[in-house]
C-alpha cells in the first residue's frame, strides 16, 4: 500500500525530472537521478519520512535542512508525521510533495551543490547544539558556585564565547584567585 501511494503521488519525479524508481517495498520507495537519491519511508513505528541523499549509500538529509536553505523558521517547525491510516499516510506524502516542489527545485533539476549547502547547515546546527550544551553546563556550575568547572566550561566555548561568557569567566577567575586556587 505505501509503495503504491508514493508511486502515485511522486510519479512526476520520473515523468518531469528524469528520476528512476530504483526500489519499492512496503516500507521504502527510492528514486535516483544520476547520483542523488530521494527516499520515502514508512517505519514500523508509523513514521513517514523523506530523506535526501547525495548517493545511494550516503547518509540522508531530512527535509528541514532543505527548507532551512530558504526559510529557517519553517525548517524548525517541520517534523516527520506518525501515521498509520492510508489517508493519513497520503496527507503526509502530500506535505513531502509540497516540500520538494517548493524547496527542492534545484535538486529536482539536478543541482547537486545543494548537498554541500545542506551539509553546512547541518554542521552549523551541530555546533549551535554543542555551544548551547556547554553554555548550559557552565551556567549550572556557576550557579552552584563551582567556579573551577564553570571556568573550564566557559573556556571550552573558545571562539563561540560571548561577551557575557567572558565576563562570567573573569568572575570565575576572581573567585578562584580569592579562594587561593
C-alpha positions as a printed Julia matrix, in Angstrom:
181×3 Matrix{Float64}:
  0.0    0.0     0.0
  2.75   2.53    0.95
  4.7    1.98   -2.26
  1.51   2.44   -4.3
  0.72   5.73   -2.55
  4.26   7.0    -3.1
  4.34   5.88   -6.73
  1.03   7.59   -7.47
  1.95  10.86   -5.75
  5.56  11.08   -6.93
  5.23   9.81  -10.49
  6.11  13.37  -11.54
  9.72  12.67  -10.42
 10.05  10.15  -13.25
  7.84  11.92  -15.76
  9.02  15.52  -15.3
 12.53  15.29  -13.87
 14.09  12.06  -15.16
 14.34  10.23  -11.84
 14.2    6.45  -11.9
 12.44   4.4    -9.23
 15.15   2.04   -8.0
 13.46   0.39   -5.05
  9.89  -0.09   -3.91
  8.75  -2.09   -0.91
  6.03  -1.84    1.71
  8.32   0.4     3.8
 10.62   2.23    1.38
 10.5    3.75   -2.09
 13.63   5.26   -3.64
 14.17   7.41   -6.7
 17.54   8.23   -8.22
 18.73  10.69  -10.82
 22.42  10.13  -11.51
 23.88  10.2    -8.01
 21.21  11.89   -5.85
 18.57   9.7    -4.23
 15.19  10.65   -2.8
 13.94   8.09   -0.3
 10.44   7.86    1.15
  9.96   5.51    4.06
  7.27   4.35    6.44
  8.89   2.95    9.55
  7.49   0.09   11.64
  6.67   2.82   14.18
  4.42   4.54   11.6
  6.74   7.47   10.9
  6.54   8.68    7.32
  9.81  10.28    6.32
 11.65  11.78    3.39
 15.42  11.55    3.06
 17.61  13.3     0.51
 20.9   11.55   -0.2
 23.93  12.54   -2.22
 24.26   8.92   -3.39
 22.67   5.53   -2.74
 24.8    4.56    0.27
 25.13   8.07    1.66
 23.54   9.32    4.82
 20.41  11.3     4.24
 19.32  14.83    4.96
 15.86  15.39    6.34
 13.64  17.99    4.68
 14.27  20.56    7.41
 17.82  21.03    6.04
 16.42  21.61    2.55
 13.79  24.02    3.88
 16.37  25.89    6.0
 18.23  26.97    2.88
 15.25  29.22    2.16
 13.29  29.65    5.4
 14.89  28.77    8.76
 11.67  29.43   10.7
  9.68  26.94    8.63
 12.52  24.43    8.85
 12.39  24.4    12.64
  8.63  23.81   12.52
  8.9   20.77   10.22
  8.63  17.29   11.72
  8.04  13.8    10.38
  4.49  12.52   10.76
  3.44   9.49   12.78
  0.56   7.99   10.8
 -0.92   4.59   10.09
 -4.16   5.03    8.13
 -3.92   5.28    4.32
 -5.49   8.77    4.25
 -3.04   9.98    6.92
 -0.11   8.49    5.01
 -1.28  10.19    1.83
 -1.61  13.53    3.68
  1.96  13.16    5.0
  3.18  12.35    1.49
  1.29  15.39    0.15
  3.24  17.56    2.59
  6.5   15.99    1.38
  5.49  16.6    -2.22
  4.85  20.25   -1.39
  8.27  20.5     0.27
 10.02  19.0    -2.76
  8.16  21.26   -5.19
  8.61  24.39   -3.04
 12.15  23.99   -1.67
 13.71  21.23   -3.75
 13.55  22.63   -7.27
 17.34  22.83   -7.55
 17.67  19.19   -6.51
 14.93  18.12   -8.89
 16.73  19.98  -11.69
 19.94  18.05  -10.92
 21.9   20.68   -8.96
 23.95  18.56   -6.56
 25.69  21.57   -4.95
 22.65  21.75   -2.71
 24.06  18.82   -0.7
 27.09  20.88    0.3
 24.78  23.67    1.43
 22.64  21.27    3.47
 25.81  19.81    4.99
 26.92  23.31    6.03
 23.52  23.92    7.66
 23.82  20.56    9.42
 27.3   21.35   10.77
 26.17  24.79   11.94
 23.22  23.21   13.75
 25.52  20.69   15.46
 27.88  23.48   16.52
 24.97  25.51   17.91
 23.73  22.5    19.86
 27.22  21.89   21.26
 27.66  25.55   22.26
 24.22  25.58   23.9
 25.07  22.45   25.86
 28.46  23.75   27.04
 26.95  27.11   27.99
 24.2   25.33   29.94
 26.79  23.31   31.9
 28.85  26.45   32.55
 25.84  28.34   33.86
 24.83  25.42   36.08
 28.33  25.21   37.53
 28.45  28.99   38.05
 25.07  28.93   39.84
 26.34  26.09   42.04
 29.47  28.19   42.77
 31.69  25.52   41.24
 33.89  28.21   39.68
 36.63  25.82   38.55
 34.19  23.77   36.49
 32.39  26.88   35.22
 35.73  28.39   34.14
 36.65  25.21   32.23
 33.24  25.14   30.53
 33.42  28.81   29.52
 36.97  28.25   28.33
 35.79  25.35   26.15
 33.48  27.71   24.26
 36.58  29.22   22.62
 35.67  31.44   19.68
 31.97  30.91   20.4
 32.32  32.71   23.76
 30.03  35.73   24.07
 30.81  38.92   25.97
 28.59  37.64   28.79
 30.51  34.34   28.85
 33.8   36.25   29.01
 32.55  38.34   31.96
 31.42  35.2    33.77
 34.78  33.6    33.06
 36.54  36.63   34.57
 34.29  36.37   37.63
 35.24  32.7    37.97
 38.93  33.64   37.81
 38.42  36.28   40.52
 36.58  33.81   42.79
 39.29  31.19   42.26
 42.14  33.62   42.98
 40.36  34.92   46.1
 39.93  31.33   47.27
 43.59  30.66   46.6
 43.23  28.25   43.78
